[in-house]
Amino acid sequence: MTLKVMGIVNVTPDSFSDGGKFLDVNAAISHGLQLLEDGADILDIGGESTRPGAQSVSESDELARVLPVIEGILKKRPDAIISIDTTKSEVAAQALELGASIVNDVSAGTFDPRIMEVSANHGAELVLMHMQGTPRTMQKSPSYEDVVEEVFGFLSARAQAAEDAGVRRENIILDPGIGFGKKLEHNLLLIKNLSRLSDRYQVLLGVSRKSFIGELTGQKVDKRLAGTLATLPFAVGSRVSIVRVHDVRETVDFLKVFEALS
């Protein structure tokens, strides 16, 4: 498959979908290894929730959560491609030193600009995501004059900042930040216009189980798989590089059949 599947490993007590399930290190390692068995191309490991209203986590707590999980997974699967989901440069640096090769920053380097330099120094890929406000405030009253122009303009500027910091263009991945300071109509417009981003950079799309799917279907978080899968043809058609999902096996199966028929 040309579209890579990134499996989510939340080592947190409060993530919106699976908070607390994998806070235990051994549970998180087992979950990550299972996602690889299910067909994940990449594991995205994070120790700080970015759900709406989430509180920040200290650097020491975040390190204590994610480093043993990265180490444990790579001990069993040294071939695994690991992404560290963090906004903190020191967490990124230590994760990269352990063997991670991607930094996934929901703040696009605005919370800790040094994260770009850290990524460049390690030759890592860097995901830059758009978010209006912070996780604590982002869904209070998101508003845009033109959501596509504003989000894509922001991402282009952050990509240029990453290049200026030494990150190679081919290592930059842009994420429109579905659900991060956006209403339903904003999310739909961004998904429909993804090809404008993918013309210039790799693009990551994260829609798995998100609230806009619940708004459209009326389904609770654990019943949003069908709605999530419905976005995949748009991702393929828009030349998205990576989809970030909770349900790896189902996503991989869907893409195998869809791409064979395409």
Secondary structure, DSSP 8 states (H G I E B T S, - for coil): --SEEEEEEE--S--TTTTTTT-SHHHHHHHHHHHHHTT-SEEEEESS--STT-----HHHHHHHHHHHHHHHHHH-TT--EEEE-S-HHHHHHHHHHT--EEEETTTTSS-THHHHHHHHHT-EEEEE--SS-TTTTTSS---SSHHHHHHHHHHHHHHHHHHTT--GGGEEEE--TTSS--HHHHHHHHHTTHHHHTTSEEEE--TT-HHHHHHH---GGG-HHHHHTTHHHHHHTT-SEEEES-HHHHHHHHHHHHHH-
